[in-house]
Amino acid sequence: MRKTLFNKYFTICSSIILISITFLGIVLLVFASQYFKNDKYNMLSKSVTQLSEDTQSNMWMQEYLYNQYLSINTGTLSYPFYLMGTAIDAEIYLVNTEGQVLVCSHNAPCNHSAYLISSDILARVPADGEFREYTDMGGIYSSRHYTVGRPITDRHTGAVVGVVFASASSEALNNFLVDILQMFVISAVVVMLFSCIVIYFITSNMVRPLQDMLAATRSFAKGDFSIRVPVEGDNEVSMLAAAFNSMASSLAAMESSRRSFTANVSHELKTPMTTIGGFIDGILDGTIPPEKQNHYLRIVSAEVQRLSRLVRSMLSIARIEAGELVISPAPTEITEIVNRTVFSFERAIEDKGITVSGLDAEHHMVEADADLIYQVVYNLVDNAIKFVDEGGQVEFSYRTEGGYTFVSVKNSGAGISPEEIPKLFDRFYKSDKSRSLDKNGVGLGLSIVKTIVNLHNGEIYVKSDPDAFTEFVFSLPSVPVKKSGIFRKGDKHEKAEPPPEEPAQS
């Protein structure tokens, strides 16, 4: 049977509490037993000490001496023994040097009279000390008793002439320990029951987010990314739940992007292919007259180029997502790249009567991959020329701040609404209104531009007035300019050559 995290945690916590309670019970019983023994020994010791002193200092001692320490009158002496024995629940008896019991705390005939205390026990009673043992007194008792003995000595010679013993049964200790154990077990059961209830609810609350995550992952496996895990508190599990929700949002966004990407690619491929197929079929079956065939072939050529740009952009995105796009940053003159790119649009600039400014700016060096940055500049210049108004202006500017060089590409004409700006760098997004007149772009260029700039640890943002201008600004790490001259790849007057592959268009 699969053991859940809840069962494991509950079992472990309950086991620890049970083991702890058992250990405490054992320690309690040991200390209680030791305390009881010490208390019993002390009580017996006080009793035999008092009786031995009374016996030794009383007139009974004279009679005892007269009988050569072999016998004594028990008529009056037995009463103090009886009172003391009854008070402490013990048997107290006086033994002579022969091991005979002379006086006992029993009212009835003494049970000890049929026995002799062994000489071994008597020999272990020190002359100036105390005898303490847990013993059956040489077989007098059927079970061991707590026994304390105190010697009686001759005041003249100092010789031991008798011993006062006090023996208490261990049954009282057993009863005491049983009572303690019963109280402890009842308390332990109550504590254990309460602890299990508390652990159950605490464990349930602790693993609930994990169970919710498990249910959510099963939904994710089915393609449903809408489920979120409730975040409560500020502990590690809550942080994990928050991170899980963030991951779920990212997965949902990625899934939405994937579906949108597939739909957009299908649409972008279907439209030119339909156009190409229709015109070619019209030429082949004679629907399009010969005098108009060149016109429609030029349209077919434009659509083929559009498909080519789409495929190249798709390949670039695939390389970026696969991590195969490796940059090789080196000191690069960004102003030269901008100037070369603008010169490649010379015909389009002249056709629209565009005024270009900022090409004579001072040189700026950046740490960048020249080929990739050329794609960035090409896409931004292409957009600026494509959407500038007739006879309008395209302006380039540069500034250095905080170790970065900021490059601005600004064009006059209809701008972009504030609602559209956050979507400009999304794949396949094309802004509405006048900018949707662009039929050649596929909506991937700005997405690739942003990715390339970010790979260089730079940023790109847009400023626009819907009725006046649009400005793209991107930043790249700066390289200090050498006093002796500007380092650049080739002379700035050499003829600009196009890149080996046309960059993706927006």
N, C-alpha and C positions, 0 to 999 in steps of 0.2 A: 504494500500500500504506500502510495506517495505521501511523504511526510511534509506538510506545509511549513512555511516559516513561522506561522502562528503557533502550530503545535510544538515546533522545536523550541521557540522562545518561551512558551508557556511551560513546557516540560522542564526546561533548564532552570527557570526562575523558581518553579515550585520545588524542584529537587534541591536547589541551593537552600531555600527556606527550610525544607524538611530536614536536611542534613544539619543546618545550623541549630534548629530547635532540638534535634537529637543530641548534638554535642553539648548544648547548654544544659539539657536534662542530665546528661552523664556528669558534667562538671558540678551541677547543683547537688546531685545525689552524693558525689564523692565528698564535697565540702560539708554537706549536711551531716554525713556519716562521721566525718572526722571531728566536726564540731560537737556532735552528740557524744562521741567517745571521750573527747577531752573534758567535756562538761561532766560526764558521768564519773570519770577518774578523779576529777577535782572534788566533786561532791563526796565520793567515797573516801578520798584522802582526808578531807576535813573531818569527816565522821570518825575514822579510825584514829586520827591524831588526837581528837578531843577525848575519846574513850581511853586511849592508851595513857594519856596524861592524867585523866581522872583516876584510872586504876592504879597507876604508879604512885600517885601522891595521896591516896586514901588509906584508911585503916585496913582496907582489905589486903593491902600489901603485906601487913604484919602477919596476917593469917596465912597468906600465901608463902611467906618466908618460913613460917613455923612449920608448914607442911612440906618444906624443902622444894617448893615450887612445883609440886605434883598435883595438888588439889586446892580448891577454894570453896568457900560457902557461896552457893549460887542463889540463895534465898533473896537477898537484897541486891546483888550485883546484876542479876539477870534483867531487872526492871529497866535500868538505863539502856541496856543493850536492846531490849524490846522496843522502847520508845524511839530510839535512834533508827533502828532497822525499819520500823513502820513508817517513820517520817521520810526516809529516802528510798523506800521500797527495795530494801537489800537485806541480805542475811549477814549478821555480824556475830562473830564468835571469837572466843579467847582460846588459844591453843598453848599447851605447855611444851616444854622442850622435848617430850616424848612423842609429840604429835597428837595427844589426846585433846578433845574439845572439852573445856571445862565449863564455859559459859556460852550460851547461844541466845539469839534474839527470838527464837521460837517460843511460843507459849506452851505448846504441847511438848512432850518429851522430844529432845533434840534429835533430828534426823542424822546429825553428824556423829552422834555418839557411837554408831556402829562402824565408823571409819576412823582410821588414823591418817593424819596428814603426813605425807611422805617426808622422809628426812631430806630428800633432794630439794623439795620446795622450801623447807625450813632453812636449809643451808643457803638458799638464794636471797634470804631476807637479810639485808645489811644491818650491822649493829647501829649505825648512825644515819641510816637513810630509810628508804621506803621501797617496798616491793610492789611492782605494777606489772600485771600480766593478764592476757586473755587466755584463760586456762580452765580445764575441767577439774582442777585441784587433785590430780592424780586418780581420777575416776569417781570422785564423790558426786559430781554432776554428770548428767547424761549429755549435756551440751556445754560448750564453753561459756564461761562467765567473765565479766570484767571484775577483776580481783585486785584489791589494794591491801597490803599488809604493813603493819607498823610494829616494830619490836618494843618489848617492855624489858628494861634493863635493871640490874641490881645497882642501887644508887651508890653502893660502896665499892663494888668490884667492877661495875660497868659491864658485866657479862649479860648476855641475852637470856632472860628467864621465861620468856613467853612472847607470843605474837598475837596481836589483834588483827583479824582478817575481816574484810567486808567484801561480799560478792554480790553482784547484780546481774540478773539474766540479760542476755542480748535480745530477748524477745521484744523488749520495749523499743530497742533500736529498730528492729524489723518492722514493728507496727508504725513507728515514726516515719521510717523510710517509705512504707506503703502509703501512708497518708500523704506524704510529700509528693510521691509519684502520682497518686490519683489527682491531686490538685494540679500538678504540672501537666498531666495528660489532658485534663479537661481544658486548662488554659491554652495548651498547645493546639488542641483541636479547634478551639474558637479562633485563635490567631491564624492558624493555617487556613481555615475556611474563609476568614475575612481577607487574608492575603491573596488567596486564589481568586476571589471575586474581584479584588482590586487589580491583580495582574491580568485577569481576563479582559477587563475593560481597557486597561492601559495598553495591553498588547493589541487589542482590536483597533484602538485608535491609531496605534503606531503603524500597523501593517495595512490599514485601510487605504492610504495613498498608494501603497505598492500594489494592492489588489485592483485599485482603480486604474493604475498604469498598465497592469496585465490585461484588463478588459479593453483598455484603449489600444494597446498594441494589437490585440486580435481584430479590433475594428480597422486599425491601420492596414493590417494585412489584407482586409477586404476592400481597401480603397477609400474608407471613410475616415477623413482626418478632422472631423468636426468636434470630436470628443475632447474635453479638457479635464484635467484633474484639479479638484479644489485644493487651494493652497491655504493652510491654516498654521499660524505660529511662525516662528523664526528659527527653526532648528534645521539639522542636516536633511531630514526627510522633506521638510517644506521647501528647502532650497532645491532638492532633487525634483520635487513636483513642479516647481517653477521652471527649472531647466527643461523638464519633460514637456511642459506646455509650450515653451519657446521652440523646442525641437519640433513639436507637432505643428506649430504655426509655420515654421520653415518648410516642413514636409508638405503642408497644404499649399504653401506658395509655390514650391517646386513642382507639385503635381499640377497646379493650375497653370503654371508657366509651361510645363511639358505639353499639356493638352492644348493650350493656346498656341504653342510653338508648332505642334503637329498640324493644327487646323490652319494656321497662317502659312506654313510651308506648302500644305496641300493647295491652298488658295493661290499662293504666288506662283506655284508651278502650273496649276490648271489654267489660269488666265492666259499667259503667253502661249502655252502649248495649244490651247483652243484656237487662239488667233492664228498661230503658225499653221496649224492643220487646216483651218478653214480657207485661208488665202492660197495655200499650196494646192488644195483640192480644187479651188476655183480656177487656178491657172491650168491645172492638168485637164480638167473636164471642159475647158473653154468658156466657163461662166464669166471669167474676167477677160475682157478683150485684150489683144496684144499691146495696144497703145497704153494701157494702164498697168501692165504687168510689172514694169520697173518700179512704179510707185508702190505697189503692194509688196514687191520683193524688198524694198527698202524698209517697209514696216516689219516684214519678217526678220530682216537683219537686226533691226533695233530690238525686237523681242528676243532674238537669240542672244544678243549682248546682255540683255536684262537677265536672262537665265544664267548666263555665264557669271555675271556679278553675284547673283544669288548663290550659286554653287560655291564660288570663292569665299563669300561671306560665311556660308555654312561651314566650310572647311576651317576657316579661321576660328569660328566659335568652338568647333569640335576640338581643335588644338588647344585652345585656352582652357576649356573644361577638363580636358585630359591631362592638363599640366605639362603639355609638350611645348608650349610657347615659352622659350627661354630667352631672356633679354641679356644683351651684352653691353652694358652701359660704358660709355667712354666720353671724354670731353668733346662736346659737339656745339657748333655755333648755330643756335636756333634761328637767328636772324637770316642766316644764309639759306636754311631750309625753307623758311617762309618765302624769301624772295624767289627761290627756284620754283617753288610751287605756284606762286602767282604768275610767273612767266609762262608756265605751261597752260594757263587759262587766258592767254593773251587774246585769242580770237573771240572767246565768249565775252571778254571785257569790252572789246571794241564794238561787238554787235549790240550790246545793251547800253553803250555810252557811259560806262561806269567810271567814276573817279576813284583812284586808289591812292591812299595816303599812308604814311608810316613806314615805307620801305627804306627810307634813308636813316632809320634810327641807328643809334650806336650799337656796336656788337655786344651780344650777350652769349656767354658760354654756359651750357648746362651739362649735367651728367646723365646721358641718355643713350638709348640704342637708336642710331640715326635712321635706320630703315623703318622701325616701328613708329617713331615720331613723325616720319614723313607721311605715314598713313593717317595719323591724327590730323596733321596740318592739311593734308589733301582733302579729307572729309569736311573739315570746318570751312576751308576756302570754297569748296564745291557748293556747300550749303549756302554760304554767304552770297556767292555770285548767282546761284539759282533763284534765291528768294529776294534779292535786292530789287528795288523798283527801277523802272527804266530811267536812265540818266542819274541814278542814285550814287551812293558813295559806300565804299568798303574801306574800313580804317583798321590799321594794325598798331598796337602799342605794347610797350614792355615796361616792367618795373621789377626791381629786386627788393625783397623784404624777407627777413628771418631765414636767410639761407636758401630761399627759393626764388626762381624767376617766374613771373606771371606774364603770360602771353594772352593778349586780347585780340579777338577777331570780331569786328562789329560791322553790321550792314544796316543801311537805312531801309525804310519801307515798312510793310505790314509786319508787325511783331507777333508774339505768341501770348496767349492769354495766361494769366497766373494759374488757372486750373490745369493747364496742359503741361506746364514746366516740369512738375515732378515726374511726368510719364515720358519725357523726351528720350530718356536713355533706356527705356524698356524695349525689348526686342519686338520688331515688327510694328512698333507704334508710329503712326503718321499723324501729325497734327491736322486739325480740321481747317475749314475755310480756305483761304488763299493758298496755304502750304499744301493742301491736299491735291492741288493741281499738278503736283509732281508725280508723273506716271512712271518714271524710270527707277526711282528708289524702291528699296524693299524693306526699309525700316530697321536695318541691322547696323548701319554705319555708326551711329552715335553710341550704340551699345558697345561696339568694338572699341570706339574711341575712349570711352570711360574705362574699360577694362585695361587698355594699354597704359593710360595715364596712371591708374591705380597701381599697376605693376611697377611703375617708376616711383612709387611712394608720393605721387602727386594727387591733386584734386582737380575737378572740373565743375563749373557751375554756369548758370545762364541768368542773364539779366535782360529784360525785354519790356518795351512799351508797345502795346498792341497797335498803336497808331503811328509809331515813330521809328523804332529800331529793334534789333536783336543783337545781343552780344554774348559770345562764348568766351570764357576765361579759363585757361588751364595753367597749372603750375608744375614746375620740374626743379629738381635740386640744382642749385647754382654751382658754377666752378669759377674761382677767382680769375680775372683777366690778367695775363702777363703784361708787364710794363713794356717789354721789348717788342710786343706784337701780339696778334691774335692767332691762337692755334685753331685751325679748322681743317676739315678734310678737303683739300684741294683749294685752288685759288678762287676767290669770289667772282672773278670775271670770266671763269671758264663756262662754257655753254652747258646749260642744265640738261641733264639726260633723264628721261622718264625711268621710273623704277621697273625692275624686271616683271612685276605683276601689278596690275591696276588695283588700288585699294578698294575695299568695300564701300559702297555708297549708302548714305542714309536715306 
